[in-house]
Amino acid sequence: MTAKEFDQNFDDGEDIIEMLDLSKAKRPLSDQKKVSIDLPIWMIELIDQEANRLGVTPQTIIQTSLAEHLAVNNPS
């Protein structure tokens, strides 16, 4: 299959998943590095409360908050 045929299949809304080799698929900018930060107890308690309210982990709250802050302050 040529790239042009592949693109046409995609554009036509056909299922192209079987045509892909997903064994090495990777999200861009998904590499991670562990960091350690000290936060005041009141902040941790608020993060935990929000996580419980939304049914997610505290890590998700922190990551989402940082991503939103960075997106607002560094628009691409």
QUIQUIDA-V297239 format. One record per run of one state. SS is the DSSP state (A for helix, B for strand, O for the rest). FROM is the first residue (numbers start at 0). LEN is the number of residues. Records with the same first field share a line. If there is no record, write none. Layout:
# QUIQUIDA-V297239
SS: FROM-LEN, FROM-LEN
This chain:
# QUIQUIDA-V297239
O: 0-2, 11-5, 19-2, 24-16, 54-3, 73-3
A: 2-9, 16-3, 21-3, 40-14, 57-16
